[in-house]
């Protein structure tokens, strides 16, 4: 019995910098997502679709980003802002 499997191409991992952030209440910081695979789209947990976002949470918040390239499984990463 033969079984066929489809191998999906993979994209390089998405990384967010900085990896953790502590800011004072009322301050803001910029989070940057990057991948060495081009041609994809970014989707942040706050609804943004750019590679960088400026955030100023009033409490500890985890921001997640998904990077999607057509035909590949998505790559994800997250960062906690205190």
MMTF fields as JSON, N, C-alpha, C and O atoms, coordinates in Angstrom:
{
  "mmtfVersion": "1.0.0",
  "mmtfProducer": "UNKNOWN",
  "numBonds": 327,
  "numAtoms": 328,
  "numGroups": 82,
  "numChains": 1,
  "numModels": 1,
  "chainsPerModel": [1],
  "groupsPerChain": [82],
  "chainIdList": ["A"],
  "bondAtomList": [4, 2, 8, 6, 12, 10, 16, 14, 20, 18, 24, 22, 28, 26, 32, 30, 36, 34, 40, 38, 44, 42, 48, 46, 52, 50, 56, 54, 60, 58, 64, 62, 68, 66, 72, 70, 76, 74, 80, 78, 84, 82, 88, 86, 92, 90, 96, 94, 100, 98, 104, 102, 108, 106, 112, 110, 116, 114, 120, 118, 124, 122, 128, 126, 132, 130, 136, 134, 140, 138, 144, 142, 148, 146, 152, 150, 156, 154, 160, 158, 164, 162, 168, 166, 172, 170, 176, 174, 180, 178, 184, 182, 188, 186, 192, 190, 196, 194, 200, 198, 204, 202, 208, 206, 212, 210, 216, 214, 220, 218, 224, 222, 228, 226, 232, 230, 236, 234, 240, 238, 244, 242, 248, 246, 252, 250, 256, 254, 260, 258, 264, 262, 268, 266, 272, 270, 276, 274, 280, 278, 284, 282, 288, 286, 292, 290, 296, 294, 300, 298, 304, 302, 308, 306, 312, 310, 316, 314, 320, 318, 324, 322],
  "bondOrderList": [1, 1, 1, 1, 1, 1, 1, 1, 1, 1, 1, 1, 1, 1, 1, 1, 1, 1, 1, 1, 1, 1, 1, 1, 1, 1, 1, 1, 1, 1, 1, 1, 1, 1, 1, 1, 1, 1, 1, 1, 1, 1, 1, 1, 1, 1, 1, 1, 1, 1, 1, 1, 1, 1, 1, 1, 1, 1, 1, 1, 1, 1, 1, 1, 1, 1, 1, 1, 1, 1, 1, 1, 1, 1, 1, 1, 1, 1, 1, 1, 1],
  "groupList": [{"groupName": "UNK", "atomNameList": ["N", "CA", "C", "O"], "elementList": ["N", "C", "C", "O"], "formalChargeList": [0, 0, 0, 0], "bondAtomList": [1, 0, 2, 1, 3, 2], "bondOrderList": [1, 1, 2], "singleLetterCode": "X", "chemCompType": "L-PEPTIDE LINKING"}],
  "groupTypeList": [0, 0, 0, 0, 0, 0, 0, 0, 0, 0, 0, 0, 0, 0, 0, 0, 0, 0, 0, 0, 0, 0, 0, 0, 0, 0, 0, 0, 0, 0, 0, 0, 0, 0, 0, 0, 0, 0, 0, 0, 0, 0, 0, 0, 0, 0, 0, 0, 0, 0, 0, 0, 0, 0, 0, 0, 0, 0, 0, 0, 0, 0, 0, 0, 0, 0, 0, 0, 0, 0, 0, 0, 0, 0, 0, 0, 0, 0, 0, 0, 0, 0],
  "groupIdList": [1, 2, 3, 4, 5, 6, 7, 8, 9, 10, 11, 12, 13, 14, 15, 16, 17, 18, 19, 20, 21, 22, 23, 24, 25, 26, 27, 28, 29, 30, 31, 32, 33, 34, 35, 36, 37, 38, 39, 40, 41, 42, 43, 44, 45, 46, 47, 48, 49, 50, 51, 52, 53, 54, 55, 56, 57, 58, 59, 60, 61, 62, 63, 64, 65, 66, 67, 68, 69, 70, 71, 72, 73, 74, 75, 76, 77, 78, 79, 80, 81, 82],
  "secStructList": [7, 7, 7, 7, 7, 7, 7, 7, 5, 7, 7, 7, 7, 7, 3, 3, 3, 1, 1, 3, 3, 7, 7, 7, 6, 6, 7, 7, 3, 3, 3, 3, 3, 3, 7, 1, 1, 7, 1, 7, 3, 3, 3, 3, 6, 6, 1, 7, 7, 1, 1, 3, 3, 3, 3, 7, 7, 1, 1, 7, 3, 3, 3, 3, 3, 3, 3, 3, 7, 6, 6, 5, 7, 7, 3, 3, 3, 3, 3, 3, 3, 7],
  "xCoordList": [0.846, 0.0, 0.896, 1.81, 0.612, 1.366, 0.529, -0.68, 1.183, 0.531, 1.295, 2.523, 0.584, 1.262, 1.155, 0.147, 2.179, 2.24, 2.651, 3.515, 2.043, 2.431, 3.392, 3.081, 4.532, 5.498, 5.299, 5.383, 5.037, 4.84, 6.173, 6.954, 6.44, 7.66, 7.547, 6.444, 8.658, 8.601, 9.211, 10.044, 8.778, 9.348, 10.241, 10.091, 11.154, 12.044, 11.237, 10.23, 11.665, 10.916, 10.782, 11.673, 9.668, 9.446, 9.965, 9.731, 10.657, 11.134, 10.676, 10.555, 10.427, 10.008, 11.115, 11.655, 11.451, 12.433, 11.821, 11.034, 12.156, 12.924, 12.14, 10.937, 12.834, 12.182, 11.341, 10.413, 11.627, 10.772, 11.009, 12.099, 9.979, 10.058, 9.395, 8.318, 10.044, 9.418, 9.419, 10.469, 8.225, 8.099, 7.298, 6.565, 7.45, 6.676, 5.276, 5.067, 4.319, 2.948, 2.902, 3.489, 2.211, 2.109, 3.159, 3.035, 4.202, 5.229, 4.804, 3.818, 5.553, 5.277, 6.584, 7.67, 6.467, 7.629, 7.246, 6.069, 8.245, 8.015, 8.45, 9.549, 7.573, 7.88, 8.092, 7.303, 9.151, 9.5, 9.502, 10.146, 8.788, 8.788, 9.584, 9.559, 10.292, 11.052, 11.147, 11.066, 11.321, 11.532, 12.457, 12.364, 13.34, 14.229, 13.537, 14.101, 12.327, 11.536, 10.671, 9.893, 10.799, 10.044, 8.711, 8.465, 7.866, 6.614, 5.431, 4.374, 5.593, 4.51, 3.802, 4.121, 2.822, 2.068, 2.121, 2.17, 2.111, 2.132, 0.727, -0.062, 0.433, -0.847, -0.598, -0.262, -0.763, -0.543, -1.838, -2.932, -1.697, -2.856, -3.708, -4.871, -3.151, -3.93, -4.577, -5.17, -4.462, -5.098, -4.198, -4.588, -3.012, -2.093, -1.577, -1.5, -1.225, -0.73, 0.604, 0.957, 1.339, 2.665, 3.724, 3.4, 4.983, 6.043, 6.402, 6.954, 6.098, 6.385, 5.11, 4.266, 4.992, 3.855, 4.351, 5.329, 3.68, 3.97, 2.888, 1.702, 3.274, 2.291, 2.527, 3.654, 1.444, 1.532, 0.437, -0.55, 0.619, -0.417, -0.491, 0.509, -1.69, -1.861, -1.591, -1.513, -1.449, -1.101, -0.262, -0.119, 0.284, 1.103, 0.29, -0.806, 0.858, 0.149, 1.077, 2.242, 0.571, 1.316, 0.853, -0.339, 1.8, 1.522, 2.062, 3.22, 1.225, 1.624, 1.581, 0.766, 2.477, 2.482, 2.553, 3.257, 1.813, 1.851, 2.325, 1.839, 3.282, 3.799, 3.381, 3.713, 2.65, 2.111, 2.635, 2.637, 3.08, 3.518, 2.634, 2.483, 2.053, 1.196, 1.909, 3.051, 1.228, 1.766, 2.639, 3.158, 2.813, 3.655, 2.861, 1.94, 3.202, 2.559, 2.997, 4.136, 2.126, 2.486, 3.521, 3.612, 4.29, 5.261, 4.752, 4.174, 4.968, 4.452, 5.505, 6.431, 5.338, 6.172, 5.365, 4.356, 5.821, 5.128, 6.122, 7.252, 5.676, 6.49, 5.561, 4.421, 6.083, 5.331, 5.842, 7.047, 4.918, 5.259, 4.693, 3.482, 5.603, 5.202, 5.049, 4.719],
  "yCoordList": [-1.168, 0.0, 1.236, 1.366, 2.122, 3.359, 4.511, 4.586, 5.376, 6.597, 7.782, 7.758, 8.794, 9.992, 11.09, 11.217, 11.851, 12.971, 14.212, 14.16, 15.298, 16.578, 17.271, 17.47, 17.63, 18.378, 19.858, 20.318, 20.583, 22.024, 22.731, 22.383, 23.707, 24.486, 25.224, 25.529, 25.503, 26.218, 27.603, 27.847, 28.485, 29.826, 29.951, 29.217, 30.873, 31.055, 31.574, 32.257, 31.259, 31.717, 33.231, 33.97, 33.66, 35.077, 35.404, 34.65, 36.508, 36.901, 38.32, 39.163, 38.549, 39.879, 40.444, 39.753, 41.697, 42.354, 43.653, 44.283, 44.051, 43.289, 42.064, 41.961, 41.133, 39.897, 40.069, 39.289, 41.045, 41.421, 42.893, 43.417, 43.547, 44.99, 45.365, 44.867, 46.245, 46.844, 48.351, 48.963, 48.941, 50.384, 50.966, 50.256, 52.259, 52.946, 53.238, 53.396, 53.308, 53.598, 54.918, 55.911, 54.921, 56.113, 56.188, 56.99, 55.352, 55.317, 54.37, 53.644, 54.381, 53.471, 52.834, 53.304, 51.772, 51.108, 50.571, 50.356, 50.36, 49.815, 48.363, 48.023, 47.503, 46.088, 45.841, 46.296, 45.124, 44.858, 43.359, 42.6, 42.938, 41.534, 41.418, 42.318, 40.299, 40.113, 38.637, 37.764, 38.386, 37.041, 37.175, 38.148, 36.219, 36.298, 35.809, 35.914, 35.278, 34.876, 36.057, 36.573, 36.481, 37.654, 37.248, 36.069, 38.232, 38.02, 37.677, 37.303, 37.796, 37.437, 38.64, 39.79, 38.339, 39.382, 39.168, 38.035, 40.259, 40.228, 40.447, 41.204, 39.774, 39.967, 39.935, 38.889, 41.08, 41.193, 40.933, 41.081, 40.548, 40.271, 41.518, 41.397, 42.704, 43.936, 44.396, 45.473, 43.57, 43.891, 44.559, 44.691, 44.98, 45.639, 44.649, 43.447, 45.166, 44.315, 44.8, 44.493, 45.553, 46.027, 45.24, 44.532, 45.35, 44.606, 45.215, 44.527, 46.488, 47.168, 47.781, 48.292, 47.714, 48.367, 49.164, 48.788, 50.255, 51.078, 50.785, 50.935, 50.371, 49.989, 50.746, 51.126, 50.96, 51.589, 50.985, 51.65, 49.734, 49.082, 49.66, 50.132, 49.617, 50.119, 49.027, 49.303, 47.788, 46.669, 45.679, 45.835, 44.675, 43.678, 43.029, 42.515, 43.065, 42.58, 41.732, 42.082, 40.63, 39.806, 40.147, 40.097, 40.493, 40.773, 39.614, 39.223, 39.072, 37.972, 38.443, 39.287, 37.88, 38.191, 36.888, 35.952, 36.847, 35.722, 36.24, 37.258, 35.53, 35.882, 34.781, 33.613, 35.16, 34.185, 34.428, 35.554, 33.343, 33.357, 32.352, 31.225, 32.718, 31.781, 30.446, 30.423, 29.355, 28.027, 27.475, 26.366, 28.232, 27.796, 27.867, 28.676, 27.032, 27.18, 28.497, 28.921, 29.143, 30.425, 30.25, 29.194, 31.31, 31.357, 32.361, 33.385, 32.066, 32.939, 33.208, 32.422, 34.344, 34.698, 35.67, 36.215, 35.881, 36.812, 37.473, 37.013, 38.562, 39.3, 39.853, 40.232, 39.886, 40.436, 41.85, 42.075, 42.792, 44.164, 44.431, 44.373, 44.728, 45.024, 46.511, 46.965],
  "zCoordList": [0.0, 0.0, 0.0, 0.814, -0.919, -1.015, -0.477, -0.699, 0.211, 0.7, 0.166, 0.081, -0.187, -0.68, 0.367, 1.062, 0.459, 1.388, 0.623, -0.253, 0.952, 0.357, 1.306, 2.481, 0.808, 1.611, 1.343, 0.205, 2.396, 2.263, 2.426, 3.312, 1.594, 1.805, 3.13, 3.583, 3.735, 5.01, 4.856, 3.983, 5.712, 5.725, 6.946, 7.923, 6.876, 8.02, 9.201, 9.015, 10.395, 11.573, 11.617, 11.196, 12.128, 12.356, 13.747, 14.691, 13.876, 15.198, 15.496, 14.608, 16.774, 17.227, 18.09, 18.954, 17.858, 18.716, 19.236, 18.529, 20.417, 21.396, 21.861, 21.622, 22.53, 22.949, 24.196, 24.414, 25.009, 26.141, 26.433, 26.209, 26.933, 27.127, 28.441, 28.769, 29.188, 30.361, 30.146, 29.95, 30.187, 29.992, 31.146, 31.834, 31.345, 32.372, 31.85, 30.647, 32.777, 32.386, 31.636, 32.067, 30.525, 29.691, 28.6, 27.674, 28.698, 27.657, 26.549, 26.682, 25.456, 24.347, 23.884, 24.222, 23.118, 22.538, 21.168, 20.88, 20.334, 19.001, 18.977, 19.417, 18.457, 18.277, 16.796, 15.969, 16.458, 15.063, 14.804, 15.528, 13.783, 13.37, 12.077, 11.238, 11.924, 10.691, 10.341, 11.205, 9.062, 8.54, 7.34, 6.591, 7.151, 5.992, 4.722, 3.632, 4.849, 3.685, 3.267, 4.07, 2.034, 1.579, 0.953, 0.699, 0.712, 0.009, 0.883, 0.376, 2.197, 3.106, 3.685, 3.38, 4.535, 5.207, 6.718, 7.197, 7.447, 8.906, 9.444, 8.879, 10.539, 11.218, 12.724, 13.279, 13.38, 14.817, 15.575, 15.032, 16.826, 17.673, 17.927, 18.311, 17.719, 17.895, 16.594, 16.54, 15.533, 14.267, 13.243, 12.083, 13.635, 12.704, 11.659, 11.915, 10.483, 9.399, 8.844, 7.705, 9.645, 9.252, 10.008, 10.962, 9.6, 10.285, 11.637, 12.495, 11.836, 13.101, 13.659, 12.922, 14.996, 15.649, 16.843, 17.489, 17.127, 18.291, 19.323, 19.028, 20.524, 21.54, 22.835, 23.152, 23.581, 24.899, 25.785, 26.1, 26.179, 26.98, 28.388, 28.929, 28.978, 30.342, 31.378, 32.575, 30.909, 31.791, 30.98, 29.767, 31.637, 30.958, 29.84, 30.063, 28.628, 27.447, 26.593, 26.401, 26.085, 25.139, 23.733, 23.431, 22.881, 21.479, 20.653, 20.802, 19.789, 18.918, 17.475, 17.105, 16.663, 15.237, 14.454, 14.835, 13.359, 12.435, 11.093, 10.601, 10.501, 9.18, 8.219, 8.417, 7.181, 6.237, 4.83, 4.334, 4.198, 2.807, 2.072, 2.543, 0.943, 0.222, -0.045, -0.504, 0.244, -0.002, 1.101, 0.981, 2.181, 3.3, 4.597, 4.711, 5.577, 6.882, 7.524, 7.331, 8.275, 8.888, 10.007, 10.634, 10.236, 11.327, 12.346, 11.981, 13.641, 14.692, 15.748, 15.95, 16.42, 17.565, 18.413, 17.964, 19.643, 20.53, 21.469, 21.633, 22.081, 23.038, 24.121, 23.854, 25.348, 26.478, 26.747, 26.861, 26.844, 27.202, 28.586, 28.8, 29.535, 30.93, 31.116, 32.212]
}
